[in-house]
Amino acid sequence: MSLLKRGSCCYRPLLFVLLAALVCAPSAFAQNQCIQKISELPAAPELLGFRLGMSKEEIKARVPQTVFGRTDDFGVSKTTINPYFDPRIDRTKFESVRSISLDLLDDHITSLWIGYDETYKVQSVDEFVKLISQSLHVSERWSPWKSRGQQLRCADFQLIVTTLAGGPSLRILDLAAEDTVALRRQAKEEREPAAESATSDGDSEPAEIIGDKQTKTYYSGTCHPEKAIGEARRILFKTAEEAEKAGFKLAKDCR
């Protein structure tokens, strides 16, 4: 009994240490994760006045020379701003910046890519990651991305850092917007077979175009004469165009 008590006394401090470690572990784990949301991102100088969710009007106010591309069937449009090459842009606002690429969904920024040139204050990916982590107040626990870059996934956005043409680059991506585009693409793919099937059914059973030889008029498949046209006067056409070429006009009741 005395040995048991003595052993329990010896192990009690160790037990407290283990319990404290279990309590602190979730907190330490959370600190290593990026839990920030887009709405919590600060206006860091590296973002050059741009931010996710920014509207076309706000972009134009920032860079009046911006020209947006065509908006596709999913609501996506793109533009690239080149202060490095475009003499109309005031380069003093974009020092050491080679180009800026923006993706928009429903006229708001969902992806922001900024490429810096070889004169930027840091050049290596590791240095740039540290700088961005401090500026955006995010975790420094980044992971490898492709061959030379690093990436960090947060609550509703993703950061990607890499090098291009001798300078670092940063991309911020709205993950929810990516999901929205994917859902729209899927919905279109699901609609297309149904539309093709409907078209196929229509081709197999074309609407009947009935012509009246006496009045030189015709009736479409959705418009029928008030009185039946006798066999002697009736003529059938495959299309309205065929009836028009034969000298028939669409009946007044069908207009």
RODRENBA-323621 format. One record per residue: x, y, z of N, C-alpha, C in turn; chain; residue number from 1. Coordinates in pm, whole numbers, always signed. Example, Ala and Ser with C-alpha at 12.3 -4.5 7.8 and 13.67 -1.06 7.14 Angstrom:
// residues 2
{{+1319 -569 +780} {+1230 -450 +780} {+1320 -330 +780} 'A' 1}
{{+1285 -225 +708} {+1367 -106 +714} {+1290 +3 +787} 'A' 2}
END
This chain:
// residues 255
{{+83 -120 +0} {+0 +0 +0} {+87 +125 +0} 'A' 1}
{{+195 +120 +84} {+283 +235 +92} {+353 +260 -41} 'A' 2}
{{+390 +153 -113} {+452 +168 -243} {+358 +234 -343} 'A' 3}
{{+230 +194 -338} {+131 +250 -429} {+114 +399 -405} 'A' 4}
{{+107 +434 -273} {+92 +576 -242} {+213 +655 -286} 'A' 5}
{{+332 +596 -260} {+453 +666 -298} {+461 +683 -450} 'A' 6}
{{+419 +578 -523} {+421 +584 -670} {+322 +687 -721} 'A' 7}
{{+205 +691 -659} {+104 +788 -702} {+153 +930 -681} 'A' 8}
{{+221 +951 -573} {+273 +1084 -544} {+379 +1125 -647} 'A' 9}
{{+460 +1028 -686} {+566 +1058 -782} {+510 +1089 -920} 'A' 10}
{{+404 +1020 -957} {+350 +1036 -1092} {+251 +1151 -1105} 'A' 11}
{{+206 +1207 -990} {+108 +1314 -996} {+156 +1435 -1076} 'A' 12}
{{+280 +1485 -1056} {+327 +1599 -1138} {+328 +1567 -1287} 'A' 13}
{{+367 +1443 -1320} {+370 +1403 -1461} {+230 +1405 -1520} 'A' 14}
{{+131 +1362 -1439} {-8 +1361 -1484} {-56 +1503 -1514} 'A' 15}
{{-18 +1597 -1428} {-56 +1737 -1450} {+5 +1790 -1580} 'A' 16}
{{+129 +1750 -1606} {+196 +1794 -1728} {+124 +1742 -1852} 'A' 17}
{{+85 +1614 -1846} {+15 +1553 -1959} {-121 +1619 -1982} 'A' 18}
{{-194 +1646 -1874} {-324 +1711 -1886} {-309 +1852 -1943} 'A' 19}
{{-207 +1923 -1899} {-184 +2058 -1950} {-151 +2055 -2098} 'A' 20}
{{-75 +1952 -2138} {-39 +1940 -2280} {-162 +1915 -2364} 'A' 21}
{{-255 +1831 -2314} {-377 +1802 -2388} {-466 +1924 -2400} 'A' 22}
{{-471 +2005 -2294} {-552 +2125 -2296} {-495 +2228 -2392} 'A' 23}
{{-362 +2241 -2393} {-297 +2343 -2474} {-283 +2302 -2620} 'A' 24}
{{-288 +2171 -2648} {-265 +2123 -2784} {-361 +2183 -2885} 'A' 25}
{{-494 +2184 -2862} {-584 +2244 -2960} {-553 +2391 -2987} 'A' 26}
{{-516 +2464 -2878} {-486 +2605 -2895} {-362 +2623 -2982} 'A' 27}
{{-259 +2541 -2958} {-137 +2551 -3038} {-165 +2511 -3182} 'A' 28}
{{-250 +2411 -3201} {-283 +2367 -3337} {-355 +2478 -3413} 'A' 29}
{{-449 +2547 -3343} {-524 +2655 -3408} {-432 +2769 -3448} 'A' 30}
{{-327 +2794 -3365} {-236 +2902 -3397} {-156 +2874 -3524} 'A' 31}
{{-138 +2744 -3554} {-61 +2706 -3672} {-146 +2703 -3798} 'A' 32}
{{-276 +2721 -3783} {-365 +2718 -3898} {-405 +2860 -3938} 'A' 33}
{{-444 +2874 -4065} {-493 +3004 -4111} {-645 +3005 -4102} 'A' 34}
{{-698 +3077 -4006} {-842 +3080 -3985} {-904 +3213 -4029} 'A' 35}
{{-823 +3303 -4084} {-873 +3432 -4127} {-970 +3418 -4244} 'A' 36}
{{-1059 +3514 -4253} {-1154 +3521 -4364} {-1120 +3641 -4452} 'A' 37}
{{-1177 +3641 -4572} {-1151 +3751 -4666} {-1184 +3886 -4602} 'A' 38}
{{-1294 +3889 -4529} {-1338 +4015 -4468} {-1240 +4066 -4361} 'A' 39}
{{-1150 +3978 -4314} {-1056 +4017 -4210} {-919 +4057 -4264} 'A' 40}
{{-898 +4045 -4394} {-768 +4080 -4452} {-746 +4230 -4446} 'A' 41}
{{-631 +4273 -4398} {-602 +4418 -4393} {-562 +4472 -4530} 'A' 42}
{{-565 +4601 -4543} {-525 +4667 -4668} {-373 +4678 -4670} 'A' 43}
{{-306 +4565 -4691} {-160 +4560 -4688} {-101 +4635 -4808} 'A' 44}
{{+14 +4700 -4791} {+76 +4774 -4903} {+107 +4685 -5023} 'A' 45}
{{+134 +4556 -4999} {+165 +4464 -5109} {+46 +4442 -5201} 'A' 46}
{{-76 +4473 -5157} {-196 +4454 -5239} {-224 +4575 -5328} 'A' 47}
{{-151 +4682 -5310} {-155 +4799 -5399} {-293 +4863 -5412} 'A' 48}
{{-372 +4853 -5306} {-505 +4914 -5310} {-613 +4824 -5365} 'A' 49}
{{-577 +4702 -5405} {-676 +4608 -5454} {-718 +4512 -5342} 'A' 50}
{{-833 +4449 -5358} {-882 +4352 -5260} {-986 +4262 -5324} 'A' 51}
{{-1003 +4144 -5268} {-1107 +4053 -5316} {-1244 +4116 -5289} 'A' 52}
{{-1335 +4102 -5386} {-1468 +4161 -5372} {-1479 +4300 -5430} 'A' 53}
{{-1368 +4358 -5473} {-1368 +4493 -5529} {-1449 +4495 -5659} 'A' 54}
{{-1530 +4599 -5681} {-1616 +4608 -5799} {-1540 +4667 -5918} 'A' 55}
{{-1598 +4654 -6036} {-1539 +4713 -6156} {-1525 +4865 -6142} 'A' 56}
{{-1624 +4927 -6084} {-1620 +5073 -6067} {-1504 +5113 -5977} 'A' 57}
{{-1481 +5035 -5872} {-1371 +5066 -5780} {-1236 +5043 -5848} 'A' 58}
{{-1229 +4941 -5933} {-1104 +4914 -6007} {-1074 +5030 -6101} 'A' 59}
{{-1177 +5076 -6173} {-1160 +5188 -6266} {-1119 +5315 -6191} 'A' 60}
{{-1169 +5331 -6071} {-1131 +5448 -5992} {-984 +5440 -5953} 'A' 61}
{{-936 +5320 -5931} {-795 +5299 -5896} {-706 +5312 -6018} 'A' 62}
{{-746 +5247 -6130} {-669 +5253 -6255} {-767 +5283 -6369} 'A' 63}
{{-786 +5408 -6405} {-884 +5445 -6508} {-859 +5379 -6644} 'A' 64}
{{-736 +5338 -6672} {-703 +5279 -6802} {-745 +5132 -6813} 'A' 65}
{{-801 +5076 -6708} {-837 +4935 -6707} {-943 +4904 -6813} 'A' 66}
{{-919 +4799 -6891} {-1015 +4750 -6990} {-1051 +4607 -6955} 'A' 67}
{{-1178 +4580 -6939} {-1223 +4446 -6899} {-1257 +4361 -7021} 'A' 68}
{{-1227 +4233 -7010} {-1261 +4140 -7117} {-1408 +4104 -7116} 'A' 69}
{{-1449 +4026 -7214} {-1589 +3984 -7227} {-1628 +3894 -7109} 'A' 70}
{{-1748 +3912 -7060} {-1800 +3826 -6954} {-1858 +3699 -7016} 'A' 71}
{{-1812 +3583 -6971} {-1856 +3458 -7031} {-1991 +3413 -6976} 'A' 72}
{{-2034 +3293 -7016} {-2167 +3243 -6978} {-2179 +3217 -6829} 'A' 73}
{{-2067 +3213 -6758} {-2070 +3182 -6615} {-2052 +3307 -6529} 'A' 74}
{{-2045 +3424 -6593} {-2030 +3548 -6519} {-1886 +3585 -6491} 'A' 75}
{{-1790 +3516 -6559} {-1648 +3539 -6535} {-1590 +3633 -6640} 'A' 76}
{{-1511 +3729 -6597} {-1438 +3818 -6687} {-1298 +3838 -6631} 'A' 77}
{{-1206 +3885 -6716} {-1066 +3901 -6674} {-1011 +4033 -6726} 'A' 78}
{{-905 +4077 -6661} {-832 +4194 -6710} {-690 +4189 -6658} 'A' 79}
{{-600 +4253 -6729} {-460 +4263 -6687} {-417 +4409 -6692} 'A' 80}
{{-355 +4454 -6586} {-304 +4591 -6577} {-152 +4583 -6583} 'A' 81}
{{-92 +4657 -6676} {+52 +4649 -6699} {+121 +4783 -6674} 'A' 82}
{{+142 +4821 -6550} {+211 +4948 -6524} {+356 +4946 -6575} 'A' 83}
{{+413 +4827 -6589} {+550 +4813 -6636} {+563 +4845 -6784} 'A' 84}
{{+453 +4822 -6860} {+457 +4839 -7005} {+367 +4951 -7057} 'A' 85}
{{+261 +4985 -6982} {+165 +5084 -7029} {+206 +5224 -6985} 'A' 86}
{{+248 +5310 -7078} {+295 +5445 -7040} {+184 +5535 -6987} 'A' 87}
{{+58 +5497 -7009} {-52 +5581 -6960} {-72 +5569 -6810} 'A' 88}
{{-20 +5462 -6752} {-40 +5436 -6609} {+70 +5502 -6528} 'A' 89}
{{+32 +5566 -6420} {+127 +5630 -6330} {+205 +5524 -6254} 'A' 90}
{{+329 +5502 -6293} {+409 +5394 -6234} {+450 +5424 -6091} 'A' 91}
{{+440 +5549 -6048} {+477 +5580 -5909} {+382 +5513 -5810} 'A' 92}
{{+261 +5479 -5859} {+164 +5408 -5772} {+194 +5258 -5766} 'A' 93}
{{+276 +5210 -5859} {+300 +5067 -5869} {+451 +5039 -5883} 'A' 94}
{{+527 +5089 -5789} {+671 +5073 -5794} {+710 +4925 -5784} 'A' 95}
{{+800 +4883 -5870} {+851 +4745 -5875} {+746 +4643 -5915} 'A' 96}
{{+635 +4689 -5972} {+529 +4597 -6014} {+537 +4577 -6165} 'A' 97}
{{+539 +4451 -6207} {+544 +4420 -6350} {+403 +4418 -6409} 'A' 98}
{{+312 +4343 -6348} {+174 +4337 -6398} {+80 +4290 -6289} 'A' 99}
{{-49 +4317 -6311} {-156 +4279 -6218} {-266 +4212 -6299} 'A' 100}
{{-303 +4091 -6261} {-411 +4019 -6331} {-528 +4000 -6236} 'A' 101}
{{-647 +4031 -6286} {-768 +4021 -6205} {-868 +3929 -6272} 'A' 102}
{{-926 +3838 -6195} {-1039 +3759 -6239} {-1162 +3809 -6164} 'A' 103}
{{-1274 +3825 -6235} {-1395 +3876 -6172} {-1511 +3779 -6193} 'A' 104}
{{-1596 +3770 -6095} {-1720 +3694 -6104} {-1834 +3789 -6071} 'A' 105}
{{-1927 +3803 -6165} {-2039 +3897 -6147} {-1987 +4037 -6114} 'A' 106}
{{-1880 +4077 -6187} {-1823 +4213 -6181} {-1753 +4245 -6050} 'A' 107}
{{-1706 +4142 -5976} {-1630 +4165 -5853} {-1506 +4074 -5852} 'A' 108}
{{-1395 +4126 -5800} {-1270 +4051 -5801} {-1280 +3924 -5718} 'A' 109}
{{-1242 +3812 -5779} {-1237 +3685 -5707} {-1095 +3626 -5708} 'A' 110}
{{-1009 +3680 -5791} {-870 +3637 -5794} {-783 +3758 -5825} 'A' 111}
{{-682 +3778 -5741} {-590 +3891 -5756} {-447 +3836 -5766} 'A' 112}
{{-381 +3861 -5879} {-242 +3817 -5899} {-155 +3939 -5925} 'A' 113}
{{-48 +3952 -5847} {+44 +4064 -5861} {+184 +4009 -5884} 'A' 114}
{{+246 +4049 -5993} {+382 +4007 -6023} {+479 +4123 -6008} 'A' 115}
{{+579 +4106 -5923} {+678 +4210 -5900} {+801 +4183 -5986} 'A' 116}
{{+879 +4289 -6015} {+999 +4271 -6098} {+1123 +4247 -6011} 'A' 117}
{{+1238 +4241 -6077} {+1362 +4206 -6008} {+1413 +4316 -5915} 'A' 118}
{{+1350 +4434 -5916} {+1393 +4542 -5827} {+1318 +4540 -5693} 'A' 119}
{{+1224 +4447 -5676} {+1145 +4443 -5553} {+1236 +4414 -5433} 'A' 120}
{{+1195 +4459 -5317} {+1282 +4457 -5198} {+1318 +4317 -5149} 'A' 121}
{{+1235 +4217 -5180} {+1272 +4078 -5150} {+1258 +3997 -5278} 'A' 122}
{{+1339 +3893 -5291} {+1338 +3816 -5415} {+1303 +3670 -5395} 'A' 123}
{{+1347 +3609 -5287} {+1323 +3466 -5268} {+1180 +3440 -5220} 'A' 124}
{{+1132 +3321 -5247} {+998 +3282 -5204} {+987 +3284 -5052} 'A' 125}
{{+1088 +3234 -4983} {+1084 +3229 -4837} {+1075 +3369 -4776} 'A' 126}
{{+1151 +3463 -4829} {+1146 +3600 -4779} {+1011 +3664 -4806} 'A' 127}
{{+957 +3636 -4925} {+829 +3695 -4963} {+715 +3636 -4879} 'A' 128}
{{+721 +3507 -4852} {+621 +3442 -4766} {+620 +3506 -4627} 'A' 129}
{{+739 +3528 -4572} {+747 +3590 -4440} {+688 +3731 -4443} 'A' 130}
{{+719 +3806 -4548} {+668 +3943 -4562} {+516 +3944 -4574} 'A' 131}
{{+462 +3858 -4659} {+317 +3853 -4680} {+244 +3806 -4554} 'A' 132}
{{+302 +3709 -4485} {+241 +3658 -4362} {+228 +3769 -4258} 'A' 133}
{{+331 +3850 -4248} {+327 +3961 -4152} {+229 +4069 -4196} 'A' 134}
{{+228 +4103 -4324} {+143 +4210 -4373} {-5 +4173 -4366} 'A' 135}
{{-37 +4047 -4397} {-178 +4004 -4398} {-221 +3941 -4266} 'A' 136}
{{-129 +3931 -4171} {-158 +3877 -4039} {-209 +3733 -4047} 'A' 137}
{{-141 +3653 -4128} {-179 +3512 -4142} {-67 +3422 -4089} 'A' 138}
{{-99 +3296 -4075} {-2 +3198 -4027} {+116 +3186 -4123} 'A' 139}
{{+232 +3153 -4067} {+350 +3131 -4150} {+370 +2983 -4183} 'A' 140}
{{+269 +2902 -4152} {+278 +2758 -4177} {+230 +2728 -4318} 'A' 141}
{{+306 +2772 -4417} {+273 +2750 -4558} {+320 +2611 -4599} 'A' 142}
{{+269 +2564 -4713} {+308 +2433 -4765} {+355 +2448 -4909} 'A' 143}
{{+433 +2352 -4960} {+485 +2361 -5097} {+372 +2369 -5200} 'A' 144}
{{+398 +2443 -5306} {+302 +2455 -5416} {+378 +2441 -5548} 'A' 145}
{{+341 +2336 -5623} {+409 +2303 -5748} {+560 +2290 -5723} 'A' 146}
{{+642 +2337 -5818} {+786 +2308 -5806} {+862 +2409 -5721} 'A' 147}
{{+821 +2537 -5727} {+901 +2640 -5659} {+822 +2729 -5564} 'A' 148}
{{+692 +2714 -5559} {+611 +2806 -5480} {+567 +2752 -5346} 'A' 149}
{{+491 +2834 -5275} {+431 +2794 -5148} {+287 +2845 -5146} 'A' 150}
{{+202 +2776 -5071} {+61 +2815 -5064} {+9 +2800 -4922} 'A' 151}
{{-94 +2878 -4894} {-159 +2875 -4763} {-309 +2883 -4784} 'A' 152}
{{-382 +2785 -4733} {-529 +2785 -4742} {-586 +2834 -4610} 'A' 153}
{{-672 +2935 -4621} {-734 +2993 -4502} {-884 +2959 -4502} 'A' 154}
{{-962 +3029 -4422} {-1103 +2994 -4406} {-1179 +2995 -4538} 'A' 155}
{{-1164 +3102 -4618} {-1238 +3111 -4744} {-1153 +3168 -4857} 'A' 156}
{{-1022 +3165 -4841} {-934 +3211 -4948} {-803 +3134 -4946} 'A' 157}
{{-728 +3146 -5055} {-599 +3078 -5069} {-493 +3178 -5113} 'A' 158}
{{-376 +3167 -5057} {-262 +3250 -5095} {-159 +3162 -5165} 'A' 159}
{{-104 +3211 -5275} {+0 +3138 -5349} {+114 +3234 -5379} 'A' 160}
{{+234 +3195 -5344} {+354 +3274 -5369} {+449 +3194 -5456} 'A' 161}
{{+504 +3256 -5557} {+604 +3192 -5643} {+690 +3300 -5705} 'A' 162}
{{+783 +3262 -5791} {+867 +3359 -5861} {+842 +3349 -6010} 'A' 163}
{{+852 +3464 -6076} {+831 +3469 -6221} {+916 +3581 -6280} 'A' 164}
{{+994 +3548 -6382} {+1077 +3647 -6452} {+1167 +3724 -6356} 'A' 165}
{{+1224 +3654 -6260} {+1321 +3716 -6171} {+1263 +3789 -6052} 'A' 166}
{{+1131 +3788 -6036} {+1069 +3857 -5923} {+961 +3771 -5858} 'A' 167}
{{+922 +3803 -5734} {+819 +3725 -5666} {+679 +3763 -5716} 'A' 168}
{{+584 +3674 -5693} {+445 +3703 -5729} {+353 +3650 -5621} 'A' 169}
{{+237 +3712 -5611} {+137 +3674 -5510} {+2 +3660 -5576} 'A' 170}
{{-69 +3553 -5542} {-207 +3536 -5586} {-296 +3512 -5465} 'A' 171}
{{-408 +3584 -5460} {-510 +3563 -5358} {-637 +3517 -5430} 'A' 172}
{{-690 +3405 -5387} {-802 +3342 -5458} {-921 +3324 -5365} 'A' 173}
{{-1039 +3367 -5409} {-1163 +3349 -5335} {-1214 +3208 -5360} 'A' 174}
{{-1208 +3121 -5260} {-1244 +2980 -5278} {-1394 +2962 -5300} 'A' 175}
{{-1476 +3042 -5234} {-1621 +3031 -5253} {-1661 +3066 -5395} 'A' 176}
{{-1594 +3165 -5454} {-1622 +3204 -5592} {-1586 +3091 -5688} 'A' 177}
{{-1474 +3023 -5661} {-1435 +2909 -5743} {-1543 +2801 -5740} 'A' 178}
{{-1600 +2776 -5622} {-1707 +2678 -5610} {-1831 +2722 -5688} 'A' 179}
{{-1860 +2852 -5685} {-1977 +2904 -5757} {-1962 +2881 -5907} 'A' 180}
{{-1845 +2910 -5961} {-1821 +2889 -6104} {-1832 +2741 -6139} 'A' 181}
{{-1778 +2655 -6053} {-1784 +2511 -6078} {-1930 +2463 -6080} 'A' 182}
{{-2013 +2514 -5990} {-2154 +2476 -5986} {-2227 +2524 -6111} 'A' 183}
{{-2193 +2643 -6159} {-2257 +2696 -6280} {-2217 +2613 -6402} 'A' 184}
{{-2091 +2571 -6407} {-2048 +2486 -6518} {-2121 +2353 -6515} 'A' 185}
{{-2134 +2297 -6395} {-2202 +2169 -6381} {-2348 +2179 -6422} 'A' 186}
{{-2413 +2289 -6380} {-2553 +2309 -6416} {-2571 +2318 -6567} 'A' 187}
{{-2478 +2386 -6634} {-2486 +2397 -6780} {-2468 +2261 -6846} 'A' 188}
{{-2372 +2183 -6795} {-2348 +2051 -6851} {-2470 +1961 -6834} 'A' 189}
{{-2543 +1979 -6724} {-2663 +1898 -6700} {-2778 +1943 -6789} 'A' 190}
{{-2781 +2073 -6822} {-2890 +2124 -6907} {-2870 +2085 -7053} 'A' 191}
{{-2746 +2080 -7099} {-2719 +2056 -7240} {-2773 +1923 -7291} 'A' 192}
{{-2754 +1811 -7220} {-2813 +1685 -7269} {-2964 +1691 -7281} 'A' 193}
{{-3030 +1761 -7185} {-3176 +1773 -7190} {-3219 +1853 -7313} 'A' 194}
{{-3144 +1960 -7342} {-3176 +2042 -7459} {-3154 +1964 -7587} 'A' 195}
{{-3044 +1887 -7591} {-3015 +1806 -7709} {-3122 +1700 -7729} 'A' 196}
{{-3170 +1644 -7618} {-3274 +1542 -7627} {-3404 +1601 -7680} 'A' 197}
{{-3437 +1722 -7631} {-3559 +1788 -7677} {-3549 +1821 -7825} 'A' 198}
{{-3430 +1866 -7867} {-3410 +1896 -8008} {-3419 +1771 -8093} 'A' 199}
{{-3363 +1663 -8042} {-3367 +1537 -8114} {-3510 +1488 -8130} 'A' 200}
{{-3589 +1501 -8021} {-3730 +1459 -8027} {-3806 +1543 -8127} 'A' 201}
{{-3774 +1673 -8131} {-3844 +1761 -8224} {-3809 +1728 -8367} 'A' 202}
{{-3683 +1688 -8391} {-3642 +1654 -8527} {-3708 +1526 -8575} 'A' 203}
{{-3732 +1433 -8480} {-3790 +1305 -8521} {-3939 +1320 -8553} 'A' 204}
{{-4003 +1420 -8491} {-4145 +1442 -8517} {-4166 +1590 -8547} 'A' 205}
{{-4130 +1636 -8667} {-4140 +1778 -8700} {-4283 +1829 -8697} 'A' 206}
{{-4297 +1957 -8662} {-4430 +2016 -8661} {-4485 +2020 -8804} 'A' 207}
{{-4615 +1994 -8817} {-4678 +1987 -8950} {-4717 +2126 -9000} 'A' 208}
{{-4672 +2158 -9120} {-4707 +2285 -9185} {-4814 +2255 -9290} 'A' 209}
{{-4934 +2308 -9268} {-5047 +2281 -9359} {-5071 +2402 -9447} 'A' 210}
{{-5077 +2379 -9578} {-5104 +2487 -9671} {-5242 +2474 -9736} 'A' 211}
{{-5303 +2589 -9767} {-5433 +2593 -9835} {-5409 +2642 -9977} 'A' 212}
{{-5425 +2553 -10075} {-5397 +2587 -10214} {-5488 +2699 -10264} 'A' 213}
{{-5610 +2703 -10214} {-5706 +2803 -10263} {-5670 +2944 -10215} 'A' 214}
{{-5635 +2957 -10088} {-5605 +3089 -10033} {-5456 +3121 -10036} 'A' 215}
{{-5376 +3023 -10072} {-5232 +3038 -10075} {-5176 +3081 -9939} 'A' 216}
{{-5233 +3025 -9833} {-5184 +3053 -9698} {-5144 +2922 -9632} 'A' 217}
{{-5063 +2934 -9525} {-5023 +2813 -9453} {-5036 +2836 -9304} 'A' 218}
{{-5047 +2723 -9233} {-5064 +2726 -9088} {-4950 +2646 -9025} 'A' 219}
{{-4890 +2703 -8920} {-4779 +2635 -8853} {-4833 +2526 -8763} 'A' 220}
{{-4738 +2449 -8704} {-4779 +2337 -8619} {-4851 +2380 -8493} 'A' 221}
{{-4833 +2506 -8451} {-4899 +2555 -8330} {-5022 +2639 -8361} 'A' 222}
{{-5053 +2655 -8489} {-5167 +2737 -8531} {-5248 +2657 -8635} 'A' 223}
{{-5375 +2638 -8608} {-5457 +2555 -8696} {-5575 +2636 -8754} 'A' 224}
{{-5618 +2600 -8875} {-5732 +2671 -8936} {-5860 +2643 -8857} 'A' 225}
{{-5954 +2741 -8863} {-6079 +2724 -8791} {-6158 +2606 -8846} 'A' 226}
{{-6156 +2590 -8979} {-6225 +2479 -9043} {-6124 +2389 -9111} 'A' 227}
{{-6153 +2262 -9111} {-6063 +2167 -9174} {-6050 +2195 -9323} 'A' 228}
{{-5929 +2184 -9373} {-5903 +2206 -9516} {-5918 +2073 -9589} 'A' 229}
{{-6001 +2073 -9690} {-6026 +1948 -9764} {-5902 +1896 -9832} 'A' 230}
{{-5905 +1767 -9864} {-5790 +1702 -9926} {-5749 +1768 -10057} 'A' 231}
{{-5848 +1811 -10134} {-5819 +1868 -10266} {-5743 +2000 -10253} 'A' 232}
{{-5768 +2071 -10143} {-5705 +2202 -10126} {-5580 +2196 -10037} 'A' 233}
{{-5563 +2087 -9965} {-5455 +2081 -9865} {-5323 +2036 -9927} 'A' 234}
{{-5214 +2099 -9878} {-5079 +2059 -9915} {-4991 +2071 -9790} 'A' 235}
{{-4899 +1978 -9774} {-4812 +1975 -9656} {-4671 +2020 -9692} 'A' 236}
{{-4612 +2096 -9600} {-4474 +2140 -9617} {-4392 +2097 -9494} 'A' 237}
{{-4262 +2077 -9513} {-4176 +2038 -9402} {-4144 +2157 -9312} 'A' 238}
{{-4127 +2274 -9373} {-4093 +2394 -9297} {-4170 +2513 -9349} 'A' 239}
{{-4174 +2618 -9266} {-4238 +2742 -9307} {-4163 +2805 -9424} 'A' 240}
{{-4031 +2788 -9423} {-3950 +2842 -9531} {-3988 +2777 -9665} 'A' 241}
{{-4012 +2649 -9660} {-4051 +2577 -9782} {-4185 +2628 -9833} 'A' 242}
{{-4278 +2656 -9741} {-4410 +2709 -9779} {-4395 +2848 -9841} 'A' 243}
{{-4308 +2932 -9780} {-4286 +3067 -9833} {-4230 +3061 -9974} 'A' 244}
{{-4135 +2970 -9997} {-4075 +2957 -10130} {-4177 +2911 -10234} 'A' 245}
{{-4279 +2838 -10189} {-4382 +2789 -10280} {-4488 +2896 -10307} 'A' 246}
{{-4471 +3015 -10249} {-4565 +3123 -10275} {-4675 +3134 -10172} 'A' 247}
{{-4667 +3061 -10060} {-4770 +3066 -9956} {-4731 +3168 -9850} 'A' 248}
{{-4832 +3232 -9791} {-4811 +3330 -9685} {-4872 +3278 -9555} 'A' 249}
{{-4811 +3317 -9444} {-4862 +3277 -9314} {-5004 +3330 -9295} 'A' 250}
{{-5095 +3245 -9252} {-5235 +3283 -9232} {-5246 +3394 -9127} 'A' 251}
{{-5344 +3484 -9147} {-5362 +3597 -9055} {-5384 +3550 -8912} 'A' 252}
{{-5454 +3438 -8896} {-5483 +3388 -8762} {-5358 +3343 -8688} 'A' 253}
{{-5249 +3322 -8762} {-5124 +3274 -8702} {-5025 +3386 -8674} 'A' 254}
{{-5055 +3508 -8716} {-4960 +3618 -8701} {-4969 +3679 -8561} 'A' 255}
END
